[in-house]
Amino acid sequence: MSKLQQRLDHLVKSYYDSDLKITHTKYEETCDRLGLAKKDFLHDISLYRDKVSSPNTLSISMIQEMVQQEYMKILPKEEAENLKKRKQQLKEKRDLKRKKAFQQDRVCDKCGNSEFFYIGARSCDNGELIFPSGRQIEGYLPVLPSICDSDGVMMYLCLECGVPFGFNSAEVKRILAEREQERYPPEQDDDVDEDDDENEENSGGSEEEDEE
């Protein structure tokens, strides 16, 4: 027994009870109805020799795709067209259902648009935040409404104007001010300012000496 035959037998034995079974059953029933000879996609390796470069490249999805292609090929033209239309209608219905479930009737407070996309980065311990003052912190991010939570960045952004859904400016300002004060206490700022003044005075004196 060749390796390709072994691979085919293994795939059919292990994974037949899946979408392959549904597709293969429809194919065989259609052959019986139309009085056509059936191709043995489950056992005949000659059907796959020209499709694979090695036994390992044969997959259950490839088998299913070949059965599906043959099924569509033998269907009468009118039946095939009706099937394609039904599939397209089902696809559009699923797409609409998925989109509706994602959007959840969100409306942008700024522009009134109702289309959003989501961005998330679940890594709260590798974050970076720069305050409006220019100060910076790295590591765990503070919890900011509609921007980030304890797990990292998470935003529903308006597709039209880019504003995060549920963004509360006053609340974000308050939290940023609290976190900045925790990270940079006022007494620390005083020390830094004195050092900066001394450095400026020293550098200014050096410049005067250089001019002389």
Buried (B, 14 or more C-beta within 10 A) or exposed (E): EEEBBEBBBEBBEEBEEEEBEEBBEBBBEBBEEEEEEEBEBBEEBEBBEEEBEEBEEBEBEBBBBBBBEBBBEBBEEEEBEEEEEEEEEEEEEEEEEEEEEEBEEBEBEEEEBEEBEEEEEEEBEEBEBEBEEEEEBEEEBBEBBBBBBEBBBBBBBBEBEEBBBEBBEEEBEEBBEEBBEEBBEEEEEEEEEEEEEEEEEEEEEEEEEEEE
